[in-house]
């Protein structure tokens, strides 16, 4: 008997997916009290045909701009990025986003995102600006950053 893929649906994830689809915001804060299981959330999003990565699953601490960009590079497999500058990231993420014709969108997940954003507000503002530009260029394919 053929096995079908697991369905990770639950009301909390479906509600968040609705926000991802309908929101104009690039960065979405989800409350800590929601007790989101980010691994299951990632699988749910992939099941719904979104490209999703947990950025702070990176094995080293994200403690400055360079380590944030390095985590983004490795977690998103940005093979065309050859430096850790925001311009290179912007070009690499744009290329990945536009070339992924099969996904419904791209979602960056940060388990400790709100804390990271408090520590590095300038870096998250740059990331937000890059995301806003991608969303303007691709209004039917959302780029979202979920901060836990």
Secondary structure, 3 states (H helix, E strand, C coil): CCCCCCCCCCHHHHHHHHHHHHCCCCEEECCHHHCCCHHHHHHHHHHCCCEEEEHHHCCCCCCCHHHHHHHHHHHCCCCCCCCCCHHHHHHHHHHHHHHCCCCCEEEEEECCHHHHHHHCHHHHHHHHHHHHHHHHHCCCCEEEEEEC
